[in-house]
Amino acid sequence: MSNYAIILAAGKGTRMKSDLPKVLHKVSGITMLEHVFRSVGAIEPAKNVTVIGHKAELVRDVLSGQSGFVMQTEQLGTGHAVMMAEEQLAGLEGQTLVIAGDTPLITGDSLKNLVDFHVNHKNVATILTATADDPFGYGRIIRNQNGEVVKIVEQKDASEFEQQVKEINTGTYVFDNKRLFEALKNINTNNAQGEYYLTDVISIFRQAGEKVGAFVLRDFDESLGVNDRVALATAENVMRRRINKAHMVNGVTFQNPEATYIDIDVELAPEVVVEANVTLKGQTKVGSESVLTNGSYIVDSIIGEGVVVTNSMIEQSTVKDGVTIGPYAHIRPDSTLEKDVHIGNYVEVKSSTVGENSKAGHLTYIGNARVGSNVNFGAGTIIANYDGQNKYTTTIGNNVFVGSNSTIIAPVTLGDNSLTAAGSTISKDVEKDAIAIGRSRQVNKDGYATRMPHHPKQK
């Protein structure tokens, strides 16, 4: 029989104190909704249905083309939300997973085990549960002698005995699809909240003598539902530990994993070394034997093998094998550093390609440039690429030596093997093998220093 999935993502999340729908807050680089959707993929649903409501278009955009959607215009409880999916799922044979979009820590393995348990035990409904050291505030799972679930008791309704039960409801369920929608027709809003509770179908199944079971999570952390910023930080912390552990198992060295921040889609090859206070975000990939030192921050970039990044920032760029960067360098978007390039301290590269073995050691800005191989930039070099309205390209050939404190005013070309004298302002093309001197002629006035107030003869 087929599997189906309903993801509940219609709520606003008032306690988040945010204009953004709760499920769109991010954990380790992607939204909570995306975490849940990826985990749901482990059961290979024949149909995914996401229930949307508050700022529906924002939520729809996240899973566009990947899920079906139904609208819950009024948030009248979890039971009401699931009712909205009837138009897409009613009458289908199989089992349906119902899961909240604010549970980012649930894993695909746990959901697959839950569905397998449900099918193997021939349950009409199976509740995903967890064992809590402190169950206060959670709905308790009450079982009979056969291990079947008799009821779910909320904290405020639990007897003294029931309050001692540590097995709690996580809010994730698997149902026989047809029976789910039949039972939903019989629930009502006769409760303190005036809402349709999905948990009410459990009582309906039990009254009909049908089998309700519960599957216990191994890891309580997976049960976390995020309702406020405190829980969001907790989810981030747990996810970060998971991500870092997976990389370490794969052969990555972490100096201090508790102080390292890596998004879920980052790829690190074995033998990478990551020091403390490193942040790797988005779709970043790092090749083997690269070293990322304390304080480095890399976003959506491809880092080759044997690269050393020292306390520097790289954004949306490509860094080839053997490159060294930093300290305090900034590689801005759309830049490519070819093999064995050296970018030193306080150097900024933006929208440029720097060829193999080229070097910019100190205090240099390279913007909108196409730089050849074996080029040397002296300290203080500036490529002036912007005139206040437009940006222009500079082309620098192979084996060029740019003297310290040169200002290169784009658009301009420096031919192969050319040289600019230190302190020059270059506003015209420089031919191959030429030396460009673009500075005022020095004039020495013999003896004039004796007239100055600071001279010893004036004191």
C-alpha positions in Angstrom: 0.0 0.0 0.0 1.1 3.6 -0.6 2.3 6.1 1.9 1.0 9.7 2.0 2.0 12.7 4.0 0.3 15.7 5.4 2.5 18.5 6.7 0.8 21.1 8.9 2.2 24.6 8.0 -0.7 27.0 8.3 0.0 28.6 11.7 1.4 32.1 12.3 3.4 31.2 15.4 2.5 34.1 17.6 5.1 33.3 20.2 7.9 33.7 17.6 7.0 37.4 17.7 7.7 37.6 13.9 6.0 38.6 10.7 7.5 35.5 9.1 5.4 32.3 9.3 6.8 30.1 12.1 7.8 27.2 9.7 9.9 29.5 7.6 12.3 30.3 10.4 15.7 28.7 9.6 17.7 26.0 11.4 21.2 25.4 10.1 20.6 27.1 6.8 17.2 25.9 5.7 13.7 26.5 6.9 12.1 24.2 9.5 9.6 23.3 6.8 12.3 22.1 4.5 13.9 20.0 7.3 10.5 18.3 7.9 9.9 17.8 4.1 13.3 16.2 3.6 12.7 13.8 6.5 9.3 12.9 5.2 10.9 12.0 1.9 12.3 8.9 3.6 8.8 7.2 3.5 8.6 7.9 -0.2 5.1 9.4 -0.2 2.9 8.8 -3.2 1.4 12.2 -2.4 2.6 15.1 -0.2 0.0 17.6 1.0 1.1 20.8 2.8 -1.6 22.7 4.7 -0.9 26.4 4.4 -2.7 29.5 5.8 -0.8 32.4 7.3 1.1 34.2 4.5 0.4 31.1 2.4 2.4 32.3 -0.7 5.6 32.5 1.2 5.2 29.0 2.5 4.1 27.7 -0.9 7.2 29.2 -2.5 9.5 27.1 -0.3 8.1 23.8 -1.5 6.9 24.9 -4.9 6.9 22.0 -7.4 7.6 19.5 -4.6 4.3 19.2 -2.7 0.6 19.6 -3.2 -1.1 22.4 -1.1 -4.4 23.0 0.6 -5.6 26.2 2.2 -6.7 26.4 5.9 -8.2 29.9 5.9 -9.1 29.7 9.6 -6.8 28.0 12.1 -9.3 26.0 14.0 -7.0 23.3 15.3 -5.0 20.3 14.1 -8.0 18.2 13.3 -9.4 21.0 11.2 -6.1 21.4 9.4 -6.0 17.7 8.5 -9.7 17.9 7.2 -8.5 20.4 4.6 -6.4 17.6 3.0 -9.5 15.4 2.4 -10.0 16.7 -1.1 -6.6 15.3 -2.2 -6.4 12.1 -0.1 -9.9 10.9 0.7 -10.7 7.3 -0.5 -7.1 6.4 -1.2 -5.8 3.0 0.1 -2.7 3.2 2.3 -1.3 5.0 5.4 -0.9 8.7 6.0 1.7 10.4 8.0 0.6 13.6 9.8 3.4 15.9 11.0 3.9 19.5 12.0 6.1 21.7 10.0 7.8 23.1 13.1 9.6 19.8 14.1 12.9 20.2 12.3 14.9 17.6 14.3 12.8 14.6 13.4 14.8 12.3 11.1 13.9 10.3 8.1 15.0 7.1 9.8 12.6 7.7 12.6 9.7 8.4 10.3 10.4 5.3 8.2 10.6 3.2 11.4 7.3 4.7 12.5 5.5 3.8 9.3 7.0 0.3 9.3 5.9 -0.2 12.9 2.4 0.9 12.0 2.1 -1.4 9.0 3.6 -4.4 10.8 1.3 -4.1 13.8 -1.7 -3.6 11.6 -2.7 -0.5 13.6 -5.5 1.9 12.5 -3.4 4.7 14.1 0.1 4.9 15.5 1.4 7.8 17.6 5.0 8.8 17.6 6.0 9.2 21.2 9.0 10.0 23.3 10.2 9.4 26.8 10.7 12.7 28.7 12.7 13.1 31.9 10.4 15.9 32.7 7.0 15.3 31.0 5.3 18.4 32.5 3.1 20.2 30.0 3.0 17.3 27.5 0.1 15.0 26.6 0.7 11.6 28.3 0.3 8.3 26.5 -1.8 5.8 28.5 -1.4 2.2 27.4 -3.2 -1.0 28.3 -1.5 -4.3 29.3 -1.1 -5.2 25.6 0.9 -2.1 24.9 -2.0 -0.5 22.9 -2.8 3.1 23.4 -5.9 3.7 25.4 -5.9 7.5 25.4 -3.9 10.6 25.3 -4.3 12.7 28.5 -3.4 16.4 28.5 -1.4 17.8 31.5 -4.4 19.7 32.9 -6.6 16.6 32.7 -4.2 14.0 34.0 -4.7 12.3 37.3 -1.9 12.1 39.8 -1.0 8.6 38.6 -1.2 9.7 34.9 1.1 12.7 35.6 3.9 10.2 36.5 3.8 8.7 33.0 6.9 9.8 31.1 5.8 8.7 27.6 4.6 11.8 25.8 2.8 12.6 22.6 5.1 14.3 19.9 2.2 15.3 17.7 3.3 13.1 14.8 1.0 10.3 13.7 0.4 7.6 11.1 -3.2 6.7 10.2 -5.1 4.3 7.9 -5.9 6.9 5.3 -9.6 6.1 4.8 -10.3 5.6 8.5 -8.7 9.0 9.3 -11.1 11.0 7.2 -14.1 9.0 8.3 -13.2 9.6 11.9 -12.6 13.3 11.4 -16.3 13.7 10.4 -17.1 12.7 14.0 -15.0 15.1 16.0 -16.3 18.4 17.4 -15.2 21.6 19.1 -16.6 20.8 22.6 -13.4 21.8 24.4 -11.8 24.8 26.2 -10.1 26.0 23.0 -13.1 25.6 20.7 -11.0 23.8 18.2 -11.0 20.5 16.3 -8.4 18.3 18.0 -6.7 15.6 15.9 -6.2 13.6 19.1 -9.9 13.1 19.3 -9.8 10.6 16.5 -7.8 8.3 18.8 -10.8 8.0 21.2 -13.1 7.3 18.2 -10.9 4.5 17.1 -10.7 3.0 20.6 -14.5 3.2 21.0 -14.8 1.3 17.7 -12.5 -1.4 19.1 -9.8 -0.6 16.6 -6.1 -1.0 17.3 -4.1 2.1 18.2 -0.4 1.8 18.9 2.6 4.0 19.7 6.2 4.0 18.5 8.8 5.4 20.9 11.6 7.7 19.6 15.1 6.7 20.6 16.2 10.3 20.8 14.0 12.7 22.7 15.6 15.6 20.9 13.8 14.6 17.7 10.5 15.4 19.4 11.2 19.1 19.8 8.5 21.4 18.4 9.6 25.0 17.9 7.1 27.5 19.3 9.4 30.4 20.3 12.9 31.7 19.8 14.2 29.8 22.8 13.2 26.5 21.2 14.6 27.7 17.9 18.0 28.2 19.5 17.7 24.7 21.1 16.9 23.2 17.7 19.9 25.1 16.1 22.2 23.7 18.8 21.1 20.1 18.4 21.3 20.3 14.6 24.7 21.8 14.8 26.0 19.0 16.9 24.5 16.5 14.5 26.0 18.1 11.5 29.5 18.4 13.1 29.4 14.8 14.3 28.6 13.6 10.8 31.5 15.5 9.4 33.9 14.2 12.1 32.8 10.6 11.4 33.6 11.3 7.8 37.2 12.3 8.6 37.0 16.1 9.2 39.0 17.5 12.1 37.3 20.1 14.3 39.3 22.1 16.8 36.2 22.9 18.8 33.0 21.6 17.3 30.9 23.4 19.9 32.1 26.8 18.5 31.7 25.9 14.8 28.7 26.7 12.7 28.0 24.7 9.6 24.8 24.7 7.6 23.2 21.4 6.7 24.0 21.5 2.9 27.7 22.3 3.4 30.1 19.5 2.0 33.4 18.9 3.6 35.9 16.3 2.2 37.9 14.1 4.6 41.1 15.6 6.0 39.7 19.1 6.1 40.7 21.0 9.3 38.2 23.4 10.8 39.3 25.6 13.7 37.0 27.3 16.2 34.6 30.1 15.3 34.4 29.1 11.7 31.1 29.6 9.9 30.2 27.8 6.7 26.9 28.6 5.1 24.7 27.7 2.2 26.0 25.4 -0.6 29.7 25.7 0.4 32.0 22.8 -0.5 35.5 22.4 0.8 38.2 20.0 -0.7 40.5 17.7 1.2 43.5 18.9 3.2 42.2 22.5 3.3 42.5 24.4 6.6 40.0 27.0 7.7 41.4 29.0 10.6 39.7 30.7 13.5 37.1 33.3 12.5 36.8 32.4 8.8 33.3 32.9 7.3 32.4 31.3 4.0 29.1 31.5 2.1 28.0 29.6 -1.0 31.5 29.1 -2.2 33.6 26.2 -3.7 37.0 25.8 -2.0 39.5 23.4 -3.6 42.1 21.1 -2.1 45.0 22.2 0.1 43.6 25.7 0.5 44.4 27.7 3.6 41.9 30.4 4.7 43.1 32.5 7.6 40.5 34.5 9.4 38.9 35.8 6.2 35.5 36.1 4.5 34.5 34.4 1.2 31.2 34.9 -0.5 29.7 33.2 -3.6 33.2 32.5 -5.1 35.4 29.8 -6.4 38.8 29.1 -4.8 41.0 26.6 -6.6 43.6 24.1 -5.2 46.5 25.4 -3.2 45.3 29.0 -2.7 46.2 30.9 0.5 43.9 33.6 1.8 44.2 36.1 4.6 44.4 37.1 7.3 41.6 39.7 7.1 40.9 39.2 3.4 37.5 39.5 1.7 36.7 37.6 -1.4 33.4 39.1 -2.6 30.8 37.5 -4.9 31.6 36.3 -8.4 35.3 35.9 -7.9 37.5 33.1 -9.0 41.0 32.5 -7.6 42.9 30.0 -9.7 45.5 27.5 -8.4 48.2 28.6 -6.0 47.0 32.2 -5.8 48.0 34.1 -2.7 45.6 36.8 -1.3 47.2 38.4 1.7 46.1 40.6 4.6 43.6 43.4 4.0 43.1 42.4 0.4 39.6 42.6 -1.2 38.7 40.8 -4.5 35.3 41.5 -6.1 33.8 40.1 -9.4 37.3 39.2 -10.6 39.3 36.3 -11.8 42.9 36.0 -10.6 45.2 33.6 -12.6 47.5 30.9 -11.3 50.3 31.8 -9.0 49.4 35.4 -8.9 49.9 37.3 -5.6 48.4 40.3 -3.8 50.1 40.3 -0.5 48.9 43.4 1.3 46.3 46.2 1.3 45.0 45.8 -2.2 41.6 46.1 -4.0 41.0 44.1 -7.1 37.6 44.8 -8.6 36.0 43.8 -11.9 39.4 42.6 -13.2 40.6 39.7 -15.3 44.1 39.0 -14.0 46.5 36.6 -15.7 49.0 34.2 -14.2 52.2 35.0 -12.2 51.0 38.6 -11.6 52.4 40.4 -8.5 50.4 43.3 -6.9 52.5 45.5 -4.7 51.1 46.8 -1.4 48.5 49.5 -1.6 47.4 48.8 -5.2 43.9 50.0 -6.1 41.9 49.1 -9.2 39.5 52.0 -9.6 36.6 50.3 -11.3 33.7 52.6 -10.5 33.1 56.2 -11.7 30.1 56.8 -9.6 27.6 55.5 -12.2 29.2 52.5 -14.0 31.7 49.8 -13.3 34.4 49.0 -15.8 36.7 46.0 -16.4 40.5 45.9 -16.1 42.5 43.3 -18.0 46.0 42.4 -16.7 48.1 39.9 -18.7 50.5 37.3 -17.5 53.7 38.0 -15.6 52.8 41.6 -14.9 54.4 43.4 -12.0 52.2 46.1 -10.4 54.3 48.4 -8.3 53.2 49.4 -4.8 50.7 52.1 -4.4 49.6 52.0 -8.0 46.2 53.2 -9.0 44.8 51.5 -12.1 41.8 53.4 -13.5 39.5 51.2 -15.5 38.8 50.5 -18.3 42.4 49.7 -19.0 44.7 46.8 -20.1 48.1 45.9 -18.9 49.9 43.7 -21.4 51.9 40.6 -20.7 55.2 41.1 -18.9 54.6 44.8 -18.3 55.4 46.7 -15.2 54.0 49.8 -13.4 56.3 51.9 -11.3 55.5 52.3 -7.7 53.1 55.2 -6.9 51.8 55.4 -10.5 48.3 56.3 -11.6 47.6 54.2 -14.8 44.8 55.5 -17.0 46.0 54.3 -20.4 46.7 50.9 -21.8 50.2 49.5 -21.2 51.7 47.5 -24.0 53.3 44.1 -23.7 56.8 44.3 -22.1 56.5 48.0 -21.4 57.1 49.9 -18.2 54.5 52.5 -17.2 55.5 55.4 -15.0 52.5 57.5 -14.1 53.7 59.9 -11.4 55.1 63.4 -11.0 58.8 63.9 -11.5 60.7 64.2 -8.2 62.6 67.5 -7.7 65.2 67.9 -4.9 66.1 71.4 -3.6 69.5 71.2 -2.1 69.9 72.9 1.3 66.2 74.0 1.5 65.6 71.8 4.5 67.7 74.1 6.7 65.0 76.8 6.3 62.3 74.6 7.9 61.3 75.1 11.5 62.0 71.5 12.4 65.6 71.6 11.2 68.3 71.7 14.0 69.7 74.9 12.6 66.3 76.7 13.3 66.2 75.6 17.0 
